[in-house]
Amino acid sequence: MSCGFVTCGPNEALVVSGCCYSKPLLVPGGRVFVWPIVQQVQKISLNTMTLQVESPTVYTCQGVPISVTGIAQVKIQGQNEEMLSTACEQFLGKTEEEIHNIALVTLEGHQRAIMGSMTVEEIYKDRKKFSKEVFEVASSDLVNMGITVVSYTLKDIRDEEKGILKSSWNGPNC
């Protein structure tokens, strides 16, 4: 690399370290002057990632096995310097696929936990409540990694025996 400016698009951030910086310089969507050999520049993606969150055969608090599919939009937050710094510590040098997988398994775990704490009726009839709970719990965990949950939506609920759930479930409450 020659001496000069390094640029990145609005969906990336530059991370400059080395001489003249006590902590890395974070430049979301811009340019920076870099001295070769004494400074290093890396890029991290700020693209929104769409995750299909599958939770097959999870037992609700009533002991009923159901499967749920949720769709989440997540991204590394480039406009919040503290979150971007945290994301760089966690993910710099990892591929988008590796970041995608880390976020996915985190969301899957939270989705399963919420499923296990609710009844079939609660999940089916109050999809907003279920989605909100998964969103809030997962958001607090992913923020600690520098990732923002942009949205989470419940796509599909299936009863293991009957297929797509109908609102006629009359099982016991937890």
Secondary structure, 3 states (H helix, E strand, C coil): CCCEEEECCCCEEEEEEECCCCCCEEEECCEEEECCCCEEEEEEECCCEEEEEEEEEEECCCCCEEEEEEEEEEEECCCCHHHHHHHHHHHCCCCHHHHHHHHHHHHHHHHHHHHHHCCHHHHHHCHHHHHHHHHHHHHHHHHCCCEEEEEEEEEEEEECCCEECCCCCCCCCC
